[in-house]
Amino acid sequence: MGYHIISAAEAASLVKDGDTIGLSGFTPAGTPKAVTPEIAKIAEAEHATGRPYRINILTGASTGDSCDGVLARAQAIRFRAPYTTNPDFRKAVNRGEIAYNDLHLSQMAQAVRYNFLGHVDTAIIEACDVTPDGKIYLTAAVGISPTVARLADRIIVELNAAHSTAIKGLHDVYEPQDPPRRRAFDVYSPGDRIGLPYIQVDPAKIVGIVEVNKPDEARAFTAPDPVTDRIGQNVADFLAADVKAGRIPSTFLPLQSGVGNIANAVLGALGRNPEIPAFEMYTEVLQDSVVDLIKQGRVKFGSTCSLTVTNECLRDIYDNMDFFRDKLVLRPSEISNNPEIVRRLGVISINTALEADIYGNVNSTHVCGTKMMNGIGGSGDFTRGAYISFFTCPSVAKEGKISAIVPMVSHQDHSEHSVDIIVTEQGVADLRGKCPMERAELIIEHCAHPSYRDLLRDYLRISAKGHTCHNLSAAFAMHDTFLRTGDMRNTRWEDYVK
């Protein structure tokens, strides 16, 4: 091969206090798994002697516990961007120990290229193959790998035998030019390719190959329950009705869906609905449910940034690559999530909310406005440009003590101007073409849990009249009541009205 084979510990020793590292992958798929735990060991050893050791981390999205988890527990992270899901990392952020920048995922690679986030010292890239002339073949995700590999002073490659080289050719690696010379992305259908199946780098920058045999730290999701099944059915029925009404072409449109149990339930319901034709996906992640729909012929093609699937599902893809090769493509996140392409293709976006307010503003990241839950991820990329944008969530949480429908969201990630449809297990609120007060009536009637509808109607009654009616003294009363008593249903508006 011509490259030095080094241990994970030797690779980690190249990363110094204050360095910035760029990582491959997108979700736990395709992320490094051997070098980062060794960096955590260095941090712990340095801290034990009283010396500082903290680094900056740039990724495509979330990673696995062998990155965000071990480094957060070792107090080795100074700065991190963008999306993350690790619980130990989340706790450290909410304690104020990590400077966390929650970016739209489509913007991450260009923010690195524009030098908004500092110089990349080391790129750590997981690969299934590397050639002597500097071709790096990625594994189950792309993320920001092309950008950090090109800009980094040095590259460490984790050559992971847990990934089959059969995946070679599935990637479409393309890095756009910077303004004002950027050209249009020639993606006119989810299956169009515009790049190369590998990352091309200067082989002299590859300072070592770490041989690894570690599967992705895949997350399995719990089985559907009556609430998620009902949400899925509500979305499917609504889309089928829009096709019948002519608001969606009879051939349907490409779909984007987030990660999680609700997303799986929605996709399952769409797959079962005979009134919805087989469709394509232009999305940032594909889960097991999509792979099943591809095998059933219900999904014709999947364009994605990441195969966020269980290891069993990934092995199935590798073992049947002759079947999947013309049905999948893996792209960099700035292409998979590009709002211009999303708008041009007419993508229908379906994402999950933590809470929505009665006017259609959505919070997808922060509990009670202060505690970071995950991050905005790609939901904003798709929502703003979508042909139709959906947000889904259960109407209540914590055994009914929290309403997902509130007078005013405690943190706003998506404004009412970008949100078309809100869906809970209670029903669907179609906000298209509605004024604020019409939206409020629809959301309360169709999406709020029955135990909260009168409370929300009473809020409107006590609010100052205007184009958008609010009582600023009481707008967060439900949140405040929960924090004080543990149950939003205890809210008494008279305690807040001045």
N, C-alpha and C positions, 0 to 999 in steps of 0.2 A: 504493500500500500504506500510505503514511503513516509508515513507519519509515525510519530512517536506514540507508542502505547504507554499510557500512564495510569496510575491508580486514581481513584476518586479523591483520595487525600492529597495526592500531589497536585491535582487540578485545583482543588480548593485553596491550596497554599498560594496560588497565583492571585487570589482575590484579597485585596488589602483593605484595611479600615478606610471608610470614606468612598470606596469604589462604587461605581454603578454597573450593575449587571443586567443584561437583557436576556430574556428566556424565551425559548420556543414554546409552542403549545397554546391551547385555548380550552379552558376547563382542565380537569386533570389529564385529558387526552393530549399526548405528545409533549408533555412537560418533562424537564429533567428530573431524575429521581435518585441519582447517586451522589452528585457533587454537592448539591445544596445541604444534605445532612452533614457532610464533612465541613462545610462552611459554618454550620451551627456549632459543631464541636470546637472549631477555632474560636468562635465568639465566646463560648463558655469558658474556654481556657484563658483567653485574654482577660475576660471580666474577673476571673478568679484571682488574677495577679493585680487587679486594679487598673488595667490598661483599657482604653476605649476600643470598641470594635462594633461598628454598625455600618451597614451598606444600604444602597439604594437599589430598588428592584423595579424593572420595567417588564411587563408581561403583555400577552395578548388579552387575557381575561383572568379567570381564577386559575389556580393550580391545584395540586394535591397536597396532602398533609406533609409529604416529604419536602415541600418547599415552604409554603406559607405557614404551615403548622409548626414544623421544627424550628424555623427561623424566628417566628414570633415567640415561641416558648424560650428560645435562647436569647431573647432581647437583642437580636442581631439586625433588625430592620429600622432604619431611620426614616426612609421615604419609600412609598409604594404606590404604583398606579398600574392599571385602572381597577377593574372589577375583581372582587374576591368573595369567597363563601366560607372560608375556614373559620370555625367558631373561636379558636384561640387567637387568631389574627383579629377577629371582630372584637373580642374582649379587650385586646391591647389597644386597638383604635379608640374604643369608647372610654378607655382610661386615659387617653391622651398621650400614649407612649409611642405611637407611630403617626407620622405625617402621611395621611392617606388622601390622594387626589382621585376623585371619582369622575372619570372622563367617559364621554361617549366612546364606545369601542371603535367606531369608524375613524375617530380622530387620533387614536393613540399613535399609530405608526408615523403619521405626518407631524405630530407634536414632537416626536423624537427627531425626525428629519429636520424640522425647523429649529432644533436646538432649544426648544422650550423647556425640556426636562433635563438638560445637562448632557455631557459627553458620555458615551457608552465605553467603558473600559474593557469589559469582557462579555461576549455572547456565549451562552451555554445552550447548545442546540441538540435535541434528540433526533437521531437519524436511523434509518434502516440500512443505509449504504452510503459510502463516501468514495469518490473516485480520486485517483492521483492528481487529476487536473482541477480539483476543487469543486466538483459537483456534489452537493449534499442533498440526498433524497430523504425527505421528512417522513414522519410516521402518521399518526392519526389526526393531526391538526396542523394548521399553518400559523394563524395568529399574526404576530409582527416579526416572525423569523427573518424574512428577506431584508427588512430594514435594519434590525439590530446586527445581523451578520455582516452586512455591508459596512456599517458605521463603526463597529467595535474595533479596538486596537488588536484584540486577539480573540480567537474562537476556540472553545472547547467543545468537542463533539462527543456526546454519549451515544455510542453505537449499540443500540438496544436489540438484542437477539429475540426479545419477546414479540417484536413486530416483524411480520413477514415482508420480505422484499417483493412479494406479489403486489404490494400497494404501489410500487413504482409506476408512475404514469397516471395516477389518479389525481395528482396535484396540478393546479394551474397557477403558477407563481408569477405574479406581475406586480411591479412597483411603479406607481405613476411618477411622472416628472413633477417638479415643483412649479408653482405659478411663477411667471406668466406663460410658461411653455407647456402646461399640461394639456394633453389631448383627451378627447372623449374616450370613454371605455366602451369598446365595441361588444357589449353584452346586450343582445336583443332577445334572448331567451335564456332560461336557466342553464341550458346545456352548452352555450357558447363558450369557447376557450380563447383566451387572449395572451397567454404567457407560456412559460416553460414548465416541465414536470419536475424541476429541481431548482435549488438555489445555487447560483454560480458565485464562488468567492475566490479570492487569491489564495491558493493553497499554502502560501508562506504564512498566512495569518492563523492557520490551524496549528495551535501549539501542542495539541495532544488529543489522542483518542482514548476515551474511557469505555472499556468494554462492559456492557451491562446486560443483564437478563431479568428485567423487572417489568411486569405488566402495568398498564395504566391503573391508577387508583380510582377505578370506576365507582360511581354511586348508583346503587339500585334504588328505585323508588317504590313506595308502598303501593299496595294494590288499590285500584279504584274503590271508592265508597259511594254511598247514595248521593252525597253532596256533589262530589266531583263528577259523577256520572250525569247528574241533572244539569250541571253547568255545561258539560260537553254536549248534551242533547239540545240545550237551549241555543248554543252557538250553531250547531249543525242545522237545526230547524230554521233558524233565522237566515242563514246563508242559502239554504234551499229555497226559501220563500223569495229572497232577493233575485235568485236565478230565474225563478218562475215569473217574477214581476218585470224582468228585463233590466234590472239595475246591475246585474253581473252578467257578462257574456255567457251564452249557453255552453261554451267550451271551458268555462270557469277561468280562474286567474291563479297565478302563483301564490303560494301561502308561506307565511313566516310564523313560526311558533316558538315560544320560549321553552325553558326547561322546567320539568317538575310534574307532579301528579295531575294537576289541572290540564297542563298541555297534553299529557298522554291521554287523558279522558276526552279532550276535545278532538284530537286526531283519531282516536278510536271511533267516536261518534260520526265524524266525517267519513271515515272509511266504510262504516256500516250503512250509511244513508244512500239508498239507490237513486235518489233524486240529484245527488251531487256526482258529476262525472269524475273519472280518474283525473288527478291533477298533478301539477309540478310543485316543487318547493324551492324557494329562493330564501335561504335562511342562514343563521349563524351557527346553529347546532342541529344535529340529527340524533334523535334518541332511538331506542330499540323499537318503539312503536312505529316509527317511520320505516325502518328496515323491514318490519313485518308487512307494512302496507306496500312496499316495493315488491316484495315477494308475492303478494296477493294480486299485484297489478293495479292496485288502487292509487299508488303514487307512481307516476311515470318516470320522474327524474328528481334527483335531489342535489341542489347546489348548496354547499355549506362551507363553513370554516373548520368544522370539527366533528368528528365521529364521537360524540359524547354518549357512548353506548357501554353496556356491560362487557366484560372480557369474553363472555360466552358468545355474545352477539358479534363482537369484533372478529373472533376466530371463525365464525360462520361466514363473515364477509371475506376474510382471507382465503378460506377454503373454497369459496365459490366466486372467486374474482372474475372468472369468465362471464358469469351472469351479471355481476354488479358493475363491471368496468364501464359499460356504456350507460349506466344509470346514476352515477355519482361523480361529483367533482369537488375537490377541496381547494378553497381559495384563501388568500390573505384576508384578514378581517376588514381592511379598508376597502376591499372590493365586495366581499360578502355582505357587508353592512352599509354600503355606500348609498346615501339617501337619494342621489340622482338616479341611480339604477333602479332603486326601489320604486320611485315615482314613475319612471319610464315603463317598467314592466307591469305596473298596476298591482303590486303585491298587496295582499290582504294580511295585515299584521294582527297577531293574537298574543297578548302579553298579560302578565299577572300584576295585580295591584295589591299593596298592603291595605290601602284605604282609598276611597274616592269621596269627594264631597258632593253635595246636592246639586252643584252646578257643572260637574263633570271634570273637575281638576283631580289629578291622580298623584298619590304618593306611593312610590314603589321601593323606597330605600330606607326610610327612617321610622322607627317606632316612637310614637309620641313626639315626633319632630326632632329628637336629639340622639337617640341610639341608632347608629348605623347597623342595618340588618345585613345587606349584601352590597349592592351598588346598582347603578342604573343599567349597567350592562349595555346591550344593544337595543333595548326597548325604545329609546328615544330616536335612534337612527331609523328604525322602521316606522315608528308611529308618525313622525312628522311627514314622511313622504308617502305613506300608505294610501292605497285606493280606498280602503275602509280600515279604520283602526279600532280594534277591540281591546278592552281591558276586562279581565275576569277575576273574580275572587269569591270566596264564601261570604255570605252576608254578615255573619258573626264569627267571633273567635272566642276562645277561653270559655266554652260552655255558655255562650250568650252574653258574657260580661263585657265584651268589646263589640261595638258595631263597626263594620267596615264602611258603612255610609255615615258620614259626619257632616256637620254644617260647613266646616272649612278644614281642608287637609292641613295637618300639622307640619308637613314638608311637601313642597310641590316639585315634582319631577316632570310632569306632563300637564300642560295647561289645557283648559277647556277647548282651546282653539285647535288642538291636535287630536282630541278624543271624540270618536264618532259613536261608539257603542259601548255600554257597560252591561256586563252580564254577571249575575249571581245565580245561585240555585233557585232564587225566588222568581226570576224572570229576566227580561231584556228591556233596556231603555235605549231606544233609537234616538240619538241626540241630533241627528242631521237635520239642518234647517229649522232648529228650534231656538227661541230666545231663552235667556237665562231662567225665567220663571217657568216656562214650559218644561225646560230640562229638569228643574227641581221637582215639579209635579211627577214627571215620568220616573225619575230615579227613586223618589220616595215610594211611589205606588208599586213599581215593578221590581226594584232591586233591594230595597231595605227589608230587613226582617220585620215581620208583623209586630214584634214586641218593641220596635223602635219607631214605627211609622208615626204614631201620634206625637211622640217626643219631637221628631223632626218637623212635623207640621206646626207644632207649637212654636218652634224656633222661628219659622217663617212669620208667624203671627206677631211675635215680639220684635221683629227686625225692622230697621228703618227702610222705608220704601225708596225704590230707585230702580235703575236698570237691572242691577244685581242687589238683592235685598240681604243685608247683613246687620247683625247687632254685634259690634266689635267688642263689647264687654262680655258677650256670651258665646262668641264664635268658637272658643276652645273649651267651653264649659264641660262638654262630654269627656274630653281628654283629662281635664283637671279633676273631674269627679272620679274618673278611673284611677288616677294616680293617688287620690286621697282615700278612696273607699274600696277600690278593687272592682267596681262594677259601674259601667256607664249608665245603666238603667236607674241609678240613684240620682241622676241629674235633676236639679230643681232650678228652672230658669229664673225664678224670683230671687234666687241667691246671687244672681249675676247682673240682673237688669238694673241700671242706674237711672 
